[in-house]
């Protein structure tokens, strides 16, 4: 087995072997800060960017603490979407697949859209770890099929999204049936005010771990801006995808209706397109994620459901058909590409009404390259604000020149003309200096 920096945590051999197999050589920043806290049994709130290794920061210490001989639920992990819950479950299976017999750690996945009766059948023997969506876990607890009263760990992943989707009440109900001395691990991109009463109720003096992003988006993403200029956006998307010929591209829209419209437009032009949005049935969503995993699609059209909580490997390009109203989702969207040190491209199609949003993104440190499509090529064009900048510069020079030329104490006929000539001369000189 290769020597890795995870050995400092004195993990059980099966954990180190699994980490070696999946190629994890050293802990990420959030793992370094969080693993010791979780191992000590303390509650924590973790705030970090997507792609920082957050999932393994709680999976590893949870697995370390599981006692296989106790046939009872010892940890409950909740996630807002079926896809994220499924991904967490798969990561745990990768870590525990070699364990057999008395050492075996049992993990069960419970998500909405699956057969509830079948889920109840699976619970004749209680698993060590439960992963799932809050609604389904709460249902099973209410039906007295799942017993969480001895589980001392509760993980709430993507807590701000849980709040947006109305799941905090379900989590509250689950937590209220768990021991008083509950170790709760909460992960959230942001900590909204409405989330604070829930945190205060269950977390007593939690450790707060915030990983400041070195920059707001991954270093190897190039952000492009393309003006729509009253052209049909579906035409622009088709042309851009044809030119890029991506390994895998996600086109983001703000609504399910628009996602279907864009997907149908691309399908009609011969592109094989997958789609991810809330109107898909659970079976359709599961099938779609499987097809995406097996690289059956080169193009995916999605709503922001895919920007948070769904990890799609190999995304080389992200296209924003429109900017999200909540600009945090710009960060989440483009975070689907340039993962694990790869490079990526994020192209945003914009209209004049997007100017305020673009200025806000630029104020966060995002540097856009302005491009357009010409003769079946994506070419760089000038700064979209160049006219405004020229006008602002002209206004500044004008004000400066007028402040220098003072009105004479004794006015003579034609003094205004003489003053204007002096102002014009200063302005001309300043413009020449600016060009140098």
KEGU-719408 format. One record per residue: residue in one letter; y, z, x of N, C-alpha, C, O in turn. Coordinates in steps of 0.001 Angstrom, whole numbers, plus 500000, padded with zeros to 6 digits. Atoms other than C-alpha are relative to their C-alpha. Layout:
<atoms>
aYZXYZXYZXYZX
...
</atoms>
This chain:
<atoms>
x498801500000500842500000500000500000501258500000500884501317500731501873
x498749500076499241503493499125501298500775501307499852500780501921498785
x499183498784500068505740502066502172501318499651499311502025498737499737
x498750500260500718508633502185499702500847501270499959500354502367500221
x499075498857500050511681504435499281499772500864498761500378501927498635
x500322499193501177510258505662495941499117501191500383498946502124499598
x500910498918499587507903507894497957500713501340500165500061502384500202
x499240498739499865510698510478498356499870500863498740500090502073498790
x500102499239501250510104511470494701498631500649499798498407501327498795
x501327499394500101506507512522495335499298499628498681498648500453498040
x500656500482501219505311510387492422498483499981500181497973499925501300
x501461500107499981501633510308491496499605498637500576500353497670500433
x500404501254499343499661507604493381500039498776499074500422497693499516
x500045501181500877499266505348490301501396499413499790501537498202499620
x498620500490500180503082505127489921500419499209501232500962498111501109
x499627500685498749503627504196493580499238498685500144499799497688500598
x500798501233499931500793501643493409500566498931499060500658497757499421
x499448500948500976502291500051490278501341499451500479501611498259500330
x498691500442499473505784499922491858499801498991501125500529498003501231
x500328500900498896504267498278494917499568498630499451499963497582499962
x500519501238500587502494495714492729501118499144499395501110497919499516
x498919500793500634505671494742490827501148499723500974502123499061500619
x499039500359498953507657494619494083501266500829500015502286500374500533
x498832499119499949510057497549493588499933500799501297499068501660501458
x500060499381498677510847498679497131500922501216500129500594502180500821
x499099498845499919513818500997496675500734500200498687501023499233497983
x499350499725501277515510502737493745501420499456499944502131499428500949
x498618500442500211518715501316492276500889501247499913500394502374499918
x499058498864500017521849503483492091499739500939498828499719502158499001
x500235499123501162521151504733488556498661500730500131498534501877499702
x501293499342499794517517505456489486500132501155500992499548502219500786
x499790498946499001518616507463492541500643501230499365500288502364499687
x499261498886500598520947509571490403499246500653498846499353501861498637
x500597499492501237518835509937487265498586500561500177498235501561499550
x501402499569499866515211510295488420499894501498500332499108502193499688
x500120498562499698515752513764490045500368500895498805499777501957498608
x499561499220501176517550514990486880498889500052498959498589501117498418
x501067500061501007514754513815484547498789500796500471498147501486499679
x501150499239499457512083515274486848500196501513499845499230502261499693
x499707498567500157513845518660486575499953500433498535500030501626498240
x500046499654501418513627518478482774501358500150499352501466500714498263
x498638499864500545517400518261482243500356498810499121499853497704499318
x499498501088500848519142516227479533501100499244500736501783499795501600
x499003500806499301521399513384480606500525498880499115499856498412498194
x499403501190500618523748510662479419500223499010501134500898499325502113
x499865501025498962523546507467481462500822498832499502500523498242498463
x499143501136500358526257504837481350499968499003501149500408499309502257
x500057500984498918525646501665483314499923498588499441499588498364498278
x500061501423500317525831497895483309498566499569499709497613500228500124
x501321500591500206522935495768482101499445499518501350500201499103502228
x500627500501498769520430494848484831500079500950501177499923500521502320
x499868499043498898520885498071486856498714500787500259498673501626501159
x501260499281499800517284499311486530499895501259499171499119502162499485
x499937498827500874518036501799483755498634500374499424498277501552499408
x501273499708500683514620501469482017499060500797500901498461501776500457
x500918499287499099512628502570485072500560501354500420499811502199500911
x499431498693499639515059505457485671499469501095499095499467502263499483
x500634498971500849513438507227482703498491499808499863497765500787499690
x501459500221500118509978505564482522499245500741501114498255501425500853
x500741499443498858508959506719486019499860501523499911498745502032500019
x500171498543500087509753510449485648499248500451498747498581501486498766
x500773499658501206508332510469482091498505499880500304497727500771499965
x501424500193499654505015509057483377499511501091500956498370501544500871
x500355498940499055505058511618486187499634501302499263498750502044499692
x500195498730500698505192514446483640498931500002498919498620501060498372
x501014500063501067502540513232481169498714500696500456498228500485501567
x501287499339499720499436515425481010498929499299499149498860499537497943
x500965500799500773496561513064479990499022500838499170498567500392498117
x500993499187500733494269515917478893500544500521498669499772500885497782
x499409499562501270496727516911476153500108498795499073500916497899499317
x500015501154500909496020514522473263501072500179498922500768500342497740
x498867499827500911499489514839471716501190499202500511501237498818501679
x498802500763499614502841513029471724500835500871500938501210501994500601
x499222499252499004504738514098474853501360499375500274502226500022500864
x498692500654499829507611511567474880500194498954498911499265498224498564
x499636500998501019509387509459472238501156499175500555502188499721500945
x498969500906499469511393506409473355500450499081498867499641498340498309
x499477500832501096513661504705470783500927498914500534501664499125501497
x499144501138499639515393501325471041500484499331498724499769499355497722
x499433500544501240517644499511468522499343498719499492499377498450498291
x500600501266500444515796496175468452498514499970500314498043500631501240
x501454500133499797512133495236468183499702499428501373498749499825502044
x500237500662498711512450493046471248500153500974501164499332500987502081
x499797499044498904513875495805473466498875501030500020498366501380501085
x501108499038500072511251498287472220498731499385500596498003500045501337
x501200500684499484508525495718473003500047499871501520499028500013502196
x499869500144498549509916495171476512499768501324500726499130501359501779
x500216498676499402509995498919477260498498500319499997497948500804500986
x501447499765500155506406499189475976499212499224501063498294499760501684
x500703500829499009505288496321478227500193500530501414499273500482502230
x499747499435498668506947497928481265499117501223500242498611501423501346
x500868498816499861505014501157480599498553499563500218497845500137501045
x501374500494499831501752499199480237499762499486501415498682499672501977
x500139500490498613502397497541483618499774501166500959499026501053501931
x500110498834499121502723500994485165498678500737499829498204501386500762
x501176499156500295499627502481483512498690499224499849497657499813499529
x501175500829500306497175499549483285498755500371500807497635500115500366
x501169499677499153494948500846486120499348501337499633498256501652500106
x500526498668500329494448504294484581498859499908499002498997499276497955
x501181500034500874491019504782483022499465501417499784499777502343500533
x500703498728500254488966507609481507500942501155499785501891501069499005
x499211498776500170490419511104481843501442499848500455502309500621500048
x498634500194499482493488509758483664500844499099499105502050498974499316
x499310500998500829494411507238480958501188500609499248501090501687498662
x498807499605500766497918507518479475500136499022498841500275497815499040
x499963500842501198498049506239475907501443499812499525502176500780499324
x498660500332500500501222504453474757499855499107498778499063498165498782
x500054500814501227501777503040471277501399499505499648502397500202499830
x498744500633500411504467500672469998500073499971498473499137499519497813
x499811500019501458505839501107466454501373499401499682502411500009499945
x498740500690500311508449498612465253499972499463498572498904499227498007
x499888500564501344509709497324461912499445498589499963499351497913500988
x500505501361500155508281494115460516498527499862500323497984498758500298
x501447500041499743504700495070461405499305500796498885499952501517498126
x500778499354501061501926496369459148500004501519500190499454502041501160
x499860498540499885502709500049458497498638500702499885498378501688500573
x501308499386500197499186500846457313499168499918501273498447500850501633
x500730500167498738497746499451460520500521500989501055499765501521501869
x499397499041499078500206501625462450499445501403499751499157502145500690
x500542498681500358498963504697460559498554500144500502498140501207500964
x501402499993499517495351503727461436499944500323501500499065501046501969
x499972499797498539496310503680465141500247501462500356499960501891501474
x499585498633499710497512507284464821498946501052499690499244502246499657
x501081499022500190494142508871464092499874500868501252499552502054501183
x499861499242498751494422509862467741501450499807500445501903498675500615
x498577500073499640498015510689468732500166499491501440499444499936502332
x499762500498498634499354508762471774500810500996500820501423501911500269
x499179499158499122500985510419474792501469499587499921502372500423499926
x498623500523500036504043508158474603500140499093498787499276498260498514
x499689500853501150505601506574471513501253499201500339502262499763500766
x498835500875499809507948503593471852500226499258498693499272498805498060
x499777500765501240509660501959468896501426500036499503502321500589500141
x498691500000500659512581501381466568500111501279499168499105501758498645
x499843498702500671514049504515464935499506500022498558498908501008498125
x500401500038501406513397503416461333498497500142499825498035500923498993
x501451499965500124509679502837461819499429501347500498498524501906499878
x500478498699499495509157505991463926500293501095498969499442501942498696
x499636498996501010511017508067461318499073499913498783498646500941498257
x500923500190501134508856506580458522498646500654500271498094501348499416
x501327499469499648505651507532460346500015501526500119499037502200499793
x499855498534499917506937511049461020500062500588498590499411501592498300
x499866499540501399507931511459457328498651499984499285498337500878498500
x501311500148500656504469510244456249498926500907500619497755500865500243
x500914499078499309502917512879458506498808499288500651497681499781500675
x501007500753499242501034510228460440500250500181501499499322500177502307
x499607499827498598502968510744463690500560501414500156501438501829499400
x499585498607499805503425514287465032500816500112501283500284499988502386
x499113499940498827506435514697467326500439501433500306501264501654501193
x499502498627499893506824518477467007499717500652501361500317501674501693
x500277499443498670505355519100470484500611499155501127500546499523502300
x499429500897498986507126516229472249501321500569500510502234500829499727
x498803499353499438509740517635474617501036499012500525502098499419500995
x499062501017499485511405514308475580500312498971498920499411498432498278
x499563501073500901513448511942473409500980499108500755501990499583501274
x499110500984499362515011508772474859500691499191498901500046498691497979
x499223500831500927517801507015472950500634498892500844501640499114501519
x499508501122499184518336503604474566501004499177499199500852498995497991
x498929500805500636521447501479473821500590500762498802500622500248497683
x499543499117501082522958504350471793501184499429499222501262499611498008
x498850500556500726526213502536470964499556498900499039500127498742497960
x500543501025500894524208499655469503499240500652498846499275500155497720
x500661499218501060522096502204467566501022500389498932500766500288497732
x498923499582500907525357503457466064500464498816499154500602498931497936
x499548501211500710526513499923465164498990499564498941499372499075497878
x501044500481500905523165499183463494499563501055498973498660500815498172
x500270498978501012523116502435461490498734500799500225498152501301499263
x501262499312499722520133504060463262500163501460500421499170502172500573
x499803498644499486521736507331464387499418501045499040498893502064499489
x500550499048500976520689509091461155498478500125500160497928501224500100
x501460499958499772517032508106461749499664500812501249498722501605501253
x500254499273498748517237509431465322500236501495499784499490502336500286
x499685498607500334518832512627464023498799500657499296498434501792499602
x501152499485500748515878513070461628498782500201500908498045501177500768
x501124499870499046513339512464464418500229501227500893499342502062501074
x499675498908499063515119514863466804499886501369499339499488502342499980
x500030498706500704515327517598464144498571500538499841498380501730499598
x501404499571500111511490517682464011499373500301501363498198500653501456
x500500499780498640511162518059467773500365501412500468501182502066499818
x499737498622499553511217521342469784501481500274500247502252499361500542
x498598499613499755514491523287470149500402499682501435501507499205501693
x499707500318498599514272522923473917499606498552500255498552498262500822
x500299501438499924514449519145473815500758499378501164501965499568501311
x499344500773498942515142517013476853500355498640499410499479497835499094
x499581501274500589517227514139475531500688499143501064501554499618501800
x499426500961499051518089511057477610500651498897499203499975498136498511
x499234500967500796520820508900476113500610498964500930501245499303501929
x499438501091499191521790505498477507500913499157499130500553498793498011
x499030500723500809524847503625476339500964499263500909501360499772501958
x499010500757499212527179500918477622501365500659499856502153500681500801
x498754499281500272530069502840476007499647501267499221498545501377498684
x500217498777500788530416506277474377501069500029498898502126500632499085
x498996500018501078532226505644471050500223501404499420499337502257499478
x499659498696500599533983508577469313498965500413498947498588501583498871
x500927499684501096531565508343466352498634500464500496497852501038499738
x501288499580499432528630508975468694500059501454500487499028502116500615
x499838498688499365530060512225470083499453501178499181498862502080499773
x500581498869500749529101514574467164498478500097500168497935501196500276
x501462500013499809525434513510467543499649500545501382498738501361501521
x500277499548498629525532514051471317500225501509500128499446502215500769
x499663498576499929527187517465470886498924500857499319498630501969499759
x501007499268500765524522518515468358498735500260500834498156501344500766
x501295499895499319521543517886470652500083500210501513499103500614502138
x499915499921498536522856517906474205500876501166500431502083501170500194
x499249498850499497523868521203475769500188499841501501499228499848502271
x499662500217498578525662520682479091499153498906500659498510499152501679
x500799501069499371524014517312479802500636499528501294501845499648501489
x499468500659498804524354515645483170500526498633499561499867497913498809
x499415501302500369526643512636482836499977499102501231500618499390502241
x500117500940498878525755509709485086500660498687499607500207498001498690
x499321501278500271528150506781485114499970499162501266500462499566502320
x500052500918498863527482503858487382501124498982499820501063498102498962
x498874500935500095530747502053487935499550498643500534499025498553501644
x500389501317499492530115498324488188500845499634501212502056499850501228
x499242500436498828531062496966491586501017498950499575502118498869500121
x499060500873500701532634494258489493499475499861498583498323500183498291
x500336499910501424532650493721485776498818499125499619498096499451498677
x501189500824500234530065490927485862499313499758501341499887500029502396
x500771500225498772527394489958488387500782499113500974501513498205500579
x499223500668498951528769488703491682499782498489500022500707497730500314
x500312501422499828527015485331491566500167499172498724499616498076498622
x499695500816501189528247484205488124501306499255500252502298499848500677
x498756500777499995530790481385488117500421499818498541499651499319497721
x499497500051501375532937481559484972500875498744499827501896498592500498
x499241501225500255534160478199483648500642500051498615500083500607497670
x499304500145501289536686477509480881500179498534499694500660497769500531
x499886501410500400536588474235478960500763499927498672500298500475497673
x499228500075501250539291473420476351499328499060498999498838497997499380
x500640500883500992537954471982473082500895498803499678500400497724499352
x499017501090500263541162469890472590499680499246498711499677498016498696
x500265500565501331540315469292468910498756499108499944498561498375498975
x501246500765500031536986467697469861498930500801499253499065502011499071
x501117499329500664533749468492468024499255500857501035498766500343502041
x500622499094499020532303471555469780498514499694500201497987499883501298
x501418500351499851528725470429469085499819498863501000498856498840501768
x500039501105499023529457467234471039500178500547501418499498500126502355
x499721499427498674530855469313473915498767500731500534498396500572501697
x501187499238499586527801471613473998498892499046500440498256499254501473
x501053500969499671525415468635473965500284499339501354499396499222502199
x499631500655498732527328466887476778499827500959501181499276500585502216
x500074499022498900527556470063478895498548500280500374498207500323501556
x501417499724499728523832470809478537499325498794500657498486498948501545
x500581501224499420522953467177479325500390499857501464499585499437502295
x499522500114498614525082467279482483499357501080500879498884500799501980
x500549498889499212523880470702483646498489499883500194497971500243501251
x501469500033499983520183470045482833499456501337500525498812501380501573
x500294498656499484519612473829483125498512500307500066497696499663499407
x501374499468500026516416475664483973499769500627498628498768500351497968
x500036499394501326517088477745480856501425500402499638502082501120500391
x498622499700500427520368477982478914499996500708498652499194500393497773
x499774499371501309521505480290476106501397499614499538502375499792500263
x498709500308500623524274479062473798500274501117498995499491501319498067
x499681498883500882525975482024472089501015499610498926502026498967499208
x499056500158501107527641481881468672500236501386499392499515502339499686
x499670498695500598529234484662466607499234500297498719499089501461498346
x500680499775501288527296484155463360498655499276499962498414498324500704
x501320500625500172523753483298462246500169498575499491499469497657499919
x499774501323500589525110480382460208500391498994501080499884497872501110
x499563500901498928526849478891463250498865499737500991498742498630501514
x501151500192499088523735479450465413499074498924499454498607498063500199
x500861501019500617521683477406462945500644498622500064499976497617500309
x499284501286499982524352474713462803499927499357501390499660498162501519
x500037500514498615524481474364466608498573499585500373498362498525500964
x501407500310499692520666474487466937499569498712499315498914497871499931
x500364501214500742520237471823464227500647498768500615500037497701500688
x499294501131499368522849469624465921499276499568501277499087498374501507
x500697500328498744521028469821469276498617499418499733498182498494500421
x501327500528500378517624469261467620500108498542499553499258497716499885
x499825501376500513518965466123465901500247499009501132500076497803500954
x499733500881498847519882464761469354498828500002500978498942499499502096
x501213500103499198516356465238470698499739501144500955498817501069501767
x500231498864499110516662468586472464499043500987499342499133501228498138
x500912498989500546513877471155472039500686501357500128500900501864501229
x499119498828500027515781474253470996499328501179499297498763501033498214
x500420498763500648514760477837470281501217500690499415502346500400499810
x498863499263500552516893480179468200499644501465499795498513501797499442
x500202498556500190517319483965468030501173500537499192502307500545499670
x498974499314500791519253485630465225499333500846498931498117500788498747
x500524499017500935518859488239462522499313499462498768498645500221498065
x500623500553501209517690485854459789498542499596500213497850499233499262
x501410500334499752514359485180461496499129501159499514499490502325499674
x500933498958500422511418487056459999499389500626501251499401500004502313
x500616499361498829509654489548462319498953499114500681498870499057501908
x501033500875499437506768487091462730500639498841500775500190498478501862
x499309501121499329509170484234463580500628500460501312500567499755502319
x499353499481498793511052486406466079498974500239501106499213499915502270
x501052499717499014507829487500467792499481498692500609499280498581501819
x500494501301499532506608483907467990501036499334500914500693498752501943
x498923500603499207510008482737469292500068500628501390500189499912502384
x499937499329498704510061485373472060498812499615500879498953499486502095
x501192500419499255506516484387473072500202498585500547499870498307501699
x499765501386499556507504480685473222501026499949501130500889499171502075
x498971499947498954510599481536475286499376500490501309499643499953502384
x500672499430498822508466483630477653499129498953500690499013498926501915
x500884501024499445506097480690478076500748498711500355500137497671500600
x499114501107499585509072478385478871499802498733499165499838497621499691
x500120501166500870508545476133475864501366499392499681501452498248499235
x498652500497500297512324475795475476500845499972501267500735500838502135
x499004500050498925515006474701477895501337500528499486502207500926500261
x498747499594500627517739475629475414499722501011498890498785500840498110
x500097499001501060518182478697473173501383500167499398502372500271500125
x498736499687500668520905479202470576499832501389499392498843501661498712
x500186498601500403521521482864469815501307500644499543502399500224499924
x498866499120500301523815485416468233499950501151500995499103501159501888
x499901498934499009524761488605470074498813500953500009498740501843500856
x501259499249499958521384490130469186499322499810501352498710500736501884
x500662500295498719520158488433472372500831500433501197500337500467502324
x499154499591498880523122489613474441499718501434500406499937501819501555
x500338498610499719522016493224474183498543500228499662498081499847498586
x501339499530500336518504494534474413498889498978500034497755499303499679
x501095500963499838516577491323475022500094499437501412501116498865501793
x499990500463498622515629490459478574499226498691500090497996498673500033
x500631501315499891514963486744478914500108499561501464501208499397501992
x499995500324498573513937485797482445500397498550500249500109497661499448
x499750501358499523515253482774484304501168499275499360501241498049499438
x498845500671500634518503482108482391500959499551501100501518500372501827
x499121500537498953520518479806484647501410499741499477502371499754500247
x498699500341500594523355478967482210500212500741498681499297500875497868
x499588499433501291525195480746479412501201499197499527502159498997500273
x498853500713500573527484478768477111500517500782498797499774501048497852
x499361499348501140529908480564474813500593498912499112501637498337499420
x499497500976500967530313478231471846501351500475499462502241499683499153
x498735499360500402533042480675470806500033501371500659498990501951500960
x499880498668499408534395483887472276499671501067498965500045500920497801
x500283498931500970533090487099470659501271500771499676502163500878500517
x498805499231500370535643489177468752500045501310500796501125501779501156
x500080498824499148534441492251470675499728499501501424498634499025501725
x500112500624498672535065491243474297498947500667500893498549500090501905
x501126499402499254532428493719475575498799499064499963498006499004500902
x501148500890500135529963491155474282500101498788500928499088498152501216
x499901501056498983531371488558476700499214500463501236498453499698501829
x500674499443498819530116490852479488498490500007499785497725499639500677
x501443499952500288526736491335477780499392498600499991498290498390500499
x500513501382500068526339487599477124499784499434501398498689498982501735
x500120500624498674527065486439480662499040500794500883498531500277501878
x500958499186499261524898489328481910498558499544499845497668500067500515
x501363500558500135521851487339480739499652499121501191498476498865501451
x500264500872498851522272485115483818500366500734501289500917501834501253
x499711499438498665522615485792487575499393501389500150500040502302500663
x500681498706499884520084488632487393499149500026501271498703498995501773
x500856499769498809518174490092490346500395499109501179499542498550501869
x499504500727498835520383488356492905500096498497499859500549497823500785
x499888501455500204520169484842491403501449499646499658502259500518499344
x498658500443500403523268482744490726499936499494498559498854499211498044
x499977500465501384524371481662487263501350499412499633502350499630500318
x498768500635500487526962479688485314500261500462498580499360500472497741
x499578499642501357528906480898482273501149499081499612502221499125500216
x498982500959500451530845478191480428500501500429498622499702500629497707
x499409499619501283533239479143477615500860498859499470501768498379500149
x499190501027500668534608476554475196501077500747499213500767501603498384
x498936499214500625538019477757474049501012499120499256501111497912499475
x498915500644500751540859476899471666501286500771500307501222501868500862
x498741499274499718544585477836471901500027501414499408500691502295499955
x499990498673500638543917480802469570499258501053500843499342502248500559
x500758499070499149541695482337472296500826500548501164500330501354501950
x499201499638498821544583482812474753500067501502500261499909501935501402
x499892498546499808544991486567474164498701500571500563498712501389501483
x501306499510499533541265487179474624499756499608501457499261500411502248
x500200500459498615541170485093477812500879500793500965500448501142502064
x499099499205499145544183486962479214499437501398500218499542501947501315
x500584498659499879542433490287478501498804499978500953498637500885501769
x501151500116499086539252489102480259500485499839501441499911500417502364
x499457500182498642541335487973483242500564501317500538500472501598501733
x499443498714499565543044491381483316498890500958500435499147501908501175
x501151499186499587539535492906483704499443499548501349498539500175501901
x500435500467498683539092490898486891499127498760499979498629498338501023
x500815501224500068537209487835485620500867498809500402501952498602499859
x499248501167499525538340484715487441499353498737499449498198498431499741
x500513501217500627537946481517485467500361498765500830501426498688501442
x499734501330499433537649477993486861500192499073498796499335499007497915
x499689500872501137539274475485484488499372498622500210499592497976501234
x500719501277499873537141472393483837500110499194498704500541499698497667
x500126500842501184536726469487481453498896498979500272498411498851501396
x501040501024499853534202466728480834500674498633500037501437498275499140
x499426501341499872535154463268482049498956499083500626498387499399501671
x500967500991499486532896460231482548498653500654500338498092500441501413
x501287499314499881529762462374482052499910500893501237498851501039501846
x499966499036498898530854464827484743500866501176499587501814501020498816
x499132498838500213532260468349484633500904500098501219500445500316502340
x499038500038498883535422468244486725501006501146499862501311501596498757
x498965498959500033537964470884487688501328499396499589501667498279499979
x498664500425500420541376470612486061500985501102500367500583502172500826
x498970499022499627544668472437486603499940501261499159499237501334498152
x499893498713500693545472475970485515500483499769498566501456499049498341
x499610500207501400545655476149481710501387500555499693502002500181498694
x498684499384500244548861478232482039501103499381500853502191499943500979
x499022500515499034550647475917484453501355499691499361502391499926499982
x498725500289500655553287474785481902500793501281499763501998501342500009
x499326498714500266554048478372480914500563500572501291501672501106501323
x499552499451498716554249479368484581501239499264500503502167499881501026
x498837500802499571556657476474485348501240500415499219502324500558499784
x498879499625500852558845477458482395500521501380500385501730501604500449
x499613498629499631558818481139483407500751499991501329501736500708501505
x499347500116498698559743480190486969501410499441499838502360499910500466
x498684500613500239562584477990485697500960501013499382502136501069499742
x499157498989500657563870480814483487500457501056500999501601501508500960
x499656498982499002563755483282486390501089499487500943502026500212501277
x499004500588499092565704480897488674501351499919499304502386500205499904
x498770500135500781568267480287485921500715501352499897501925501441500108
x499403498658500135568817484032485357500570500488501324501645501085501370
x499555499559498680569097484698489077501303499289500400502237499914500901
x498802500780499646571638481885489596501206500474499197502304500585499742
x498890499551500850573769483085486672500493501391500387501666501719500212
x499589498647499585573749486648488009500825499956501285501645500839501538
x499258500128498732575085485412491390501417499480499742502380499981500323
x498690500644500265577935483245489998500762500847498986500412500899497808
x499208499121500869580560485646488609501227499261499447501754498340500072
x498794500552500626583418484778486267501231500469500807501372501660501083
x498817499590499220586732484705488234500910500943499197500992500877497971
x499111499060500704589229487491487501501137499259499309501514499565498178
x498946500822500620591970484912486930499397498649499665499039497875500553
x500606501277500381590654482012484919501018498889499985502157499074499555
x499150501192499990592101478545485391499306498933499176498102499040498941
x500631501087500773591486475368483348498824499402500792498929499146501992
x501196500616499381587988473938484050499120500989500744498198500579501449
x500793499019499239586585477236485410498518499986499581497634500225500402
x501399499999500477583446476938483223499177498914500683498023499110501062
x500691501118499335582610473526484716499667500352501449498584500068501959
x500169499641498602583114474882488209498850501022500152498032500922501067
x501074498996499967580851477891487474498633499356499806497681499685500514
x501279500661500275578108475652486029499531499189501195498336499137501488
x500355500788498812578245473408489116499415500903501078498464500523501761
x500513499038499010577723476487491341498586500471499615497696500583500457
x501329499582500493574808477648489149498975498913500287497882499199500775
x500928501127499784573209474171489347499639499855501474498497499558501823
x500243500122498560573615474123493132499008501075500475498100500780501252
x500911498895499621571888477552493517498586499712499481497599499921500187
x501317500294500591569078476486491162499268498921500804498064499003501047
x500600501097499221568528473285493150499454500529501326498369500152501769
x500414499436498717568370475282496391498725500849499834497804500776500648
x501177499153500264565890477770494903498746499191499712497649499546500145
x501175500860500303563634475008493574499438499390501273498224499270501440
x500441500568498709563556473440497052499226501039500801498211500725501422
x500676498917499257562595476815498577498609500272499423497670500543500171
x501285499741500663559783477276496002498959498960500390497767499253500474
x500941501099499674558281473897496958499474500111501427498414499578501754
x500418499928498575558098474782500658498751500837500172498267501001501292
</atoms>
